[in-house]
C-alpha cells in the first residue's frame, strides 16, 4: 500500500509542477484517475481546486473524479 501511496504522491507532484509541460501534467492527472482508489479520488478533487492549474487540467480532474464516484470509489 505504501508503494501505491508513494506513486500517488509522485504523480500529484508531477501533475501540479508548473515547470513541466502541459502534456506531461495531463498524463499525470490521467494516471491518478486510473489508480482507482479513495486516495486518488481525494487527490483529483484537490487538483480540481488548485487554481494554479489550467482550466483544462481542472476540468479533467473533475471529470475523472466524477467517473470514480460513479464507479463507487
C-alpha positions as CSV (number, residue, x, y, z in Angstrom):
1,X,0.0,0.0,0.0
2,X,2.8,2.4,0.8
3,X,4.3,1.8,-2.7
4,X,0.9,2.9,-4.2
5,X,0.9,6.0,-1.8
6,X,4.4,6.9,-3.0
7,X,3.4,6.6,-6.6
8,X,0.3,8.7,-6.0
9,X,2.5,11.4,-4.3
10,X,4.9,11.4,-7.3
11,X,2.0,11.6,-9.8
12,X,0.4,14.5,-7.9
13,X,3.7,16.3,-7.7
14,X,4.1,15.9,-11.5
15,X,0.6,17.0,-12.2
16,X,0.9,20.2,-10.2
17,X,4.5,21.1,-11.2
18,X,4.0,24.1,-13.4
19,X,7.6,23.7,-14.7
20,X,6.5,20.5,-16.5
21,X,4.9,20.7,-20.0
22,X,1.1,20.6,-20.1
23,X,1.1,17.2,-21.8
24,X,3.1,15.6,-19.0
25,X,0.8,17.2,-16.3
26,X,-2.3,16.0,-18.1
27,X,-0.8,12.4,-18.4
28,X,-0.1,12.5,-14.6
29,X,-3.7,13.6,-13.9
30,X,-5.0,10.7,-16.0
31,X,-2.7,8.3,-14.3
32,X,-4.1,9.4,-10.9
33,X,-7.6,8.8,-12.2
34,X,-6.6,5.3,-13.4
35,X,-5.4,4.3,-9.9
36,X,-9.0,3.8,-8.8
37,X,-8.8,4.2,-5.0
38,X,-10.1,6.6,-2.4
39,X,-6.8,8.4,-2.0
40,X,-6.6,9.1,-5.8
41,X,-10.2,10.4,-5.7
42,X,-9.2,12.8,-3.0
43,X,-6.1,13.8,-4.9
44,X,-8.2,14.5,-8.0
45,X,-10.6,16.7,-6.0
46,X,-7.6,18.6,-4.6
47,X,-6.2,19.2,-8.0
48,X,-9.6,20.4,-9.2
49,X,-9.4,23.1,-6.6
50,X,-5.9,24.1,-7.4
51,X,-6.1,27.5,-9.1
52,X,-2.6,27.3,-10.5
53,X,-3.6,24.5,-12.9
54,X,-5.2,25.4,-16.2
55,X,-8.9,25.2,-16.7
56,X,-8.4,22.2,-18.9
57,X,-6.5,20.4,-16.2
58,X,-9.0,21.3,-13.5
59,X,-11.9,20.1,-15.7
60,X,-10.1,16.9,-16.4
61,X,-9.6,16.3,-12.7
62,X,-13.3,16.9,-12.0
63,X,-14.3,14.6,-14.9
64,X,-12.1,11.8,-13.7
65,X,-13.3,12.3,-10.1
66,X,-16.9,12.0,-11.2
67,X,-16.1,8.8,-13.1
68,X,-14.6,7.4,-10.0
69,X,-17.6,8.3,-7.8
70,X,-19.9,6.7,-10.3
71,X,-17.7,3.5,-10.1
72,X,-18.1,3.5,-6.3
73,X,-14.8,4.8,-5.0
